[in-house]
């Protein structure tokens, strides 16, 4: 059985985690499929927006599969274990590097890697049942893992982020909304419909403009200051304006 399922409806792609019997826990097979998915989307101009969801599982994603892949990693030689850790964490980088904005729909628990997948997405829509935990610290590891120490302070501020990373405590849907972590909280049955509505609006925009907006937002999170942000925005706008001018000139010939 495929660990992830991808289908496309016009310019909108739907990516569904597909281990419902295992709470969508990430095993080695899912990691490999996820890597292939990211590589395939990197230069895929037919998809403008991606909606990520947890499918039929009781929750979005329980994190690393601690019955299979977790013990396998702990028993690997150090170099192999490091590679496995790096591959898992680069899933988050991959979600940021692909050009398509990602709308993440979360129901039930999103723990560990599941939390990080939501953080690495561009927009988060939550069911009322959604809850999050940086569970790494709860299993004896550090609370800073899978890009959590990068994303969470930038999303909700270091004051509250530090608390969740250091305790592994749960963040529920209401508090996630209050802290600005999520875009919307809706009924579970309305989640995909809400995400599709947003995706259709986004897919109706200039595809290159959409891509460059995601790029600018992600680059400017780490920009050295206002001037660097303005350089990125100026470059993008002039490139898009020039492209529109060239296209209009070609149509008039």
Secondary structure, DSSP 8 states (H G I E B T S, - for coil): --SEEEEEETTEEEEEE--GGGTT-B-HHHHHHHHHHHHHHTT-TT--EEEEE-TTSSSSB--B-TTTHHHHHHTS-HHHHHHHHHHHHHHHHHHHHSSSEEEEEE-SEEETHHHHHHHHSSEEEEETT-EEE-GGGGGTS-S--TTHHHHHHHHH-HHHHHHHHHH---EEHHHHHHTT--SEEE-GGGHHHHHHHHHHHHHTS-HHHHHHHHHHHHHHHT-SSHHHHHHHHHHHHHHHHHHHHHHHHHHH-
